[in-house]
Amino acid sequence: MSGPSPIGDFLARQVRLRRGDLLIAGLAGAATAAATTLLLGLSGWFLAGAALAGAAGPAAVQAFNYLLPSAGLRGLAILRTAGRYGERLFGHRAAFRALAALRPALFAGLAASPPQQSLTLSTGEASARLVQDVNAIETLFVRRSAPWAATAAAGAAAAVMGLASIWASVAFLAGLALQLVLGRRLADHLTRVAGRDQLRAAGRLKDGLGAYLLAAPELRCFDLTDRAVEALMVHDTDLGRANLARSDAESLLGLGQAALTALTVVSVAALSAGAPLPLAALAVLAALAGLEGVTALLRAAQQQGAYREAISRLDALLVDAGPPRGAPPADADVEIDGHRLAPGDRLAIVGPSGGGKTRTLEALVGLRDAPPGRILIGARPLEAEATGWARALFAYAPQDARLLTGTVAENLRLAAPDAEEAALWEVLADAQLDARVRRLPKGLQTWIGDGGEVLSGGERRRLSLARAYLRPAPWLLLDEPTEGLDATTETKLLAALERRLGRTGQGAVIVSHRLAPLALCSTRLTLGGV
């Protein structure tokens, strides 16, 4: 990575914040590694000593002290278990707490990013970055205790090997250093591209899958399902190749690590040959355990390619919105193309399709860049302010209603998380949807399916409208609020909207191609085609 990295800085702050948990995890990892090494070495000494005592006859067996080594083995086994539990508990707790701060920061960064960036990020690609890229970072965060464990394993192994031969310890440390240096360099060389390609291929597959799922009804109607599957299989094949390339690289690294391990162990065995058999067995098994202790470091090195790619991709999401600037006052005037609106006023925006009506509403809530010189909030040009600066003033019901995969209540409470149930029923009544929701199996708690598929198109639009009503904002932005409704329902909905505006004192900006909604407004703005 080159240049400043927002994610890198964020993770560095999280490491400082979680240093207590990470320190305990590191110490526990060190204790686990040392106990594992000593346990295996002592086991070798004990077994070899017991075998020699048995071969020497009954007198040697009677003289052999097996109680003390047995107690040591049991103590080391308990220490290893407790250490492993502590390492995982505190290491994962630190990682999960860091991720609990990271994901909201990424969502906030995505919301604060320039519209030309955020609107080009597909659902599948956003999912890939917020799930698999974050998981890649989690893996490296959890493995921060690996250097502690490797150091403890190497130290313990070298110390006990010295009982057999000081040169065995030297050979072990030399082999260990060679394995670390070569292993890390080869891992960076062999897996960097493979890890990067794996993340990118998974992102493309999720991107394509998300796009085709949204178009599933049309694909079935036009008998294009097989073609869509073929297109997705191309991405799936690319992901399979990337996975295979990474597996091949990791296998090659594993083969090299095994060869270096064998060479080191053989060297230790040869240099310990002059020591008594129990000490020679202790040295060989301690060497195996010590080399195993550095495996986590080498695995972390193999993840560096995916880690760097994840950092790079997430850096693009973590946007620094700059120092916060206060939102405009609730009673601020709104001016659109010279039409100045005081609180409580109502404006109808009309014009041919493609004339910029919806884009004007989206600019007000920060979903698109504000056109220069066209929109003023409290006499301040909207384009000169941060994205979403005036969002608190508006409650928006878009033309294309987007609903969560959840319950009716969960969708409504997006606008007001603490809203009481009575308030939910009130806005549903104003949207002419309360009777329909009461007939649902669980009322407000009914699951409405993926994107609200349980509801009809008109019902989804009215649920979106009710959600806008629930938001405590001084202005309503309504884009085609009665599109797709029959005349009777439209009449009732507009009458309820008239009463609601009179009761709340809210202003309204309404976009519609139908005449009835426009009758609610005293001012009209016509936008031409582009």
BELWO-V374246 format. One record per helix or strand of 3 or more residues. SS is the DSSP state (2 for helix, 1 for strand). FROM is the first residue (numbers start at 1). LEN is the number of residues. If there is no record, write none. Layout:
# BELWO-V374246
{{SS:FROM:LEN} {SS:FROM:LEN}}
This chain:
# BELWO-V374246
{{2:6:12} {2:19:38} {2:58:6} {2:66:47} {2:115:4} {2:123:39} {2:166:49} {2:216:6} {2:225:47} {2:277:17} {2:295:8} {2:304:12} {1:334:3} {1:339:3} {1:346:5} {2:357:8} {1:375:3} {2:382:3} {2:391:3} {1:394:4} {2:408:5} {2:421:10} {2:434:6} {2:443:3} {2:450:3} {2:457:14} {1:475:5} {2:487:18} {1:507:5} {2:515:4} {1:523:4}}
